[in-house]
Amino acid sequence: MYKNTILPLLAALLFLWSCGNEVEQTGLEVIKVDVKNAEEVFLSDIASDVKYIPLETTDDNLIGFIREVEHSNDFVFISDYNSLYQFSLDGSFVRKISRKGEGPGEFLAVNSFTIDEQKGHIYLLAGLNGKLLCYDFEGKFLSEVKLPVLGTLNVINGQLVLLQTAYSLPSNKEGMRNNITYKITLSDNLKLGDSTIVSKVLVKAGTGAAMPAGMSFISAVNNNEYVYYPSPYEETFVRDTLYQIKEGRLIPDVKMDFGINDKTSSGFLLLNILRTNEYLISTYSLRRNSRLTLIHLPTLNSYTVEGGFQDDFFGTGEAKLVPWNSSKDEFYFIKDAYDLEGVIDEVNVDGNPYIFIASLKE
């Protein structure tokens, strides 16, 4: 499957890129960001309401480090390295999918997952097994295909897509190789389909780097699709543009000017740029300090914080926001139960985390 499918696809992608896959920058909106002056910003400054979901704890569902969170109108789905957990929206435990092994419907680890609410399907990428699995919302195993790659899964406008980087591909420069990240669609029977290159980086031979598991790079907002993929390589310049994907083409949507001329000497690493209906949110590190910038697009009001926003709704400390419902400008943050002792009544300090959902102001 790998040799017969992936390699010809990558060869075709290299050909398409060399034939002029350039992007027109004319008219690109540029937003300046002051990364060096982080401030304390309270959650009430940007949010109108915050609610929480206490994830039920049982003898069989203690969650490890949370990698990804997805939700439908009825359920919340959470993955750690070993398992996938399903809860109702009030936090009641529904089921765990954790079938260890290498047989049909089994996996050794969860690299990425996503859901398709319309189909009622859960898609799980198991890199150690080299396959993509499909279950329904009842936890029933439906199908699987061999797919020996790592990447992140998303369902965008009803279409299952995989964002994946292929490393050390041929280049026309001696001692250099191409690392190419592309978005590839998958059919209902999980077959590879059309692809769009989202990033191409020329690196020294043998150079490789991977982004942290569980990070999101694609935004879906009101049937529009946006992508940003970072470059953790030794480039001096900052890749700082969010693109819209339209009809298989990358169209620059907005550029965030962080004022960094040399990211290596500045100790700057941009991790992602995500878009919601009225907001841009970007996470990055500056000299190993985690920072977050939130921009309200209609007014261009900008908030840069170190670590996260201060939760003055419940007093839980720093709130590291992640998009929950992009079309509604809802964001979530996670708090371990032991951090909520004395904050939330009747909390089980040895139990599962709480998910807090913030509705941002218009």
Helices and strands as residue ranges (DSSP letters): I 2-6, H 7-18, E 29-32, H 43-46, E 47-54, E 68-71, E 75-79, E 84-88, E 93-97, E 112-116, E 121-126, E 131-136, E 141-146, E 152-156, E 159-169, E 176-186, E 192-204, E 218-221, E 224-227, E 241-246, E 249-257, H 263-266, E 268-275, E 279-286, E 289-296, E 301-306, E 309-311, E 317-319, E 322-325, G 326-328, E 330-335, G 337-340, E 354-360
